[in-house]
Amino acid sequence: MQAPQGEFREHMTILGNLNAASFVPWIRRHAKKLGLTQTFFHSDADRIELEVTGPAELIDMLEMGCSLGPIDVWVEEIKRRVMDSAEPSYLRNS
């Protein structure tokens, strides 16, 4: 699926000491407030992976929010990769 004009699809990997049970709903709320769509692919105590779609500036804001995160997580690194709209979803887990 291709992102609308002016919007981007990015794969975001969040690494650190993460409490996925509280952090995933936190990310969902903040993404929704920013008007971003998201799909989660993986979440555990060390890594959360998701795809985010929206304007680049708002994805940047989500990244900043995640890097500061809630009090019960410690984010060490956030990796982002712009998705090729022609790339099948089953190839997006790298």
Buried (B, 14 or more C-beta within 10 A) or exposed (E): EEBEEEBBBBBBBBBBEBBBEBBBEBBBEBBEEBEBEBEEBEBEEEBBBBBBBBBEEBBEBBBEBBEEBBEEBEBEEBEBEEBEEEEEEEEBEE
